[in-house]
Amino acid sequence: MTLQLRIDDSWFTACDLSALTPGRGVAALLPDGRQAALFTDRAGRPYAIDNRDPFSGAQVLSRGLTGTANGRPFVASPLLKQRFDLETGHCLDDETVTVQTFAVRVGAN
């Protein structure tokens, strides 16, 4: 089983699903040179957001700590600790900031 991301109008295989551990992130290099931060929660639901922390510019969100706030899954940046909603990309600590999210699916190959 693989984790696939929707990039433009096609699906890109980012990694084998077994590479993901609930609560821990993995970075994936995308075809256009950007990076995505991939996560699964304890229920096995996958998420993918841009790996670039908009506050520092560093590619580190995949190394952040995950949690929930008001029922919403988030990752906290390991640098400045801002939290980003894994479903919407909105920063929970500064409503003017967002990161890109990617549609995800689990593929058979």
Order of alpha helices (4+ residues) and beta strands (2+ residues): beta-beta-beta-beta-beta-beta-beta-beta-beta
